[in-house]
């Protein structure tokens, strides 16, 4: 059984999306989290943004890499220590990610990055999932966009009898930056639930995934995980990624 996410940390400045935004993210001050001594993965950066007592956003920023086997982690945050702990996901769940995130490369110089973000309940049961894949081609001084895809899924019902709904699954941006040396793709999936605890109260989560593909063949990802409403701090986050 996975432990519930414990939240909070040390102050720094940043800007991240709010779950309540209709179309564009709302930006706020954020807090930087440090890796704990027991973490099995150190990310480039992890932050928490407090929107209100009923809403916050966790951002995970991965390191740039060119080709990696699937990596999957459960992320926990310790409020009092100001740290995060990433624990490796193994076994059948890791194998399922391997198949899901794999992509075919047929053209010379073609590369891809796949990213999945999953909201879990405190028992580790998957409740809501959002996946994005970006295909691009590397070059001597510029990158070429090839294709992309996205998907969203919600447990209806979950193995614990709760019911989640997909409210939105869309691309929110595609552009070239850094003089065409980088292609950036963004997607967003929104979910809600009315029976997480009190049937009269709603719980909402939003998964924002950003993938950057570089002319060198490397790529990087960012996951912004926004939560609000009843019991939102009890929810848990898994991230899986693969590149090739």
Beta strands, then each sheet from edge to edge (+ up, - down):
strand 1: 10-12
strand 2: 30-35
strand 3: 45-52
strand 4: 55-61
strand 5: 68-78
strand 6: 83-88
strand 7: 110-120
strand 8: 126-137
strand 9: 144-154
strand 10: 164-177
strand 11: 182-193
strand 12: 203-214
strand 13: 219-229
strand 14: 236-243
sheet 1: 1+ 2- 3+ 4- 13+ 12- 11+ 10-
sheet 2: 1+ 2- 6- 5+ 14- 7+ 8- 9+
end
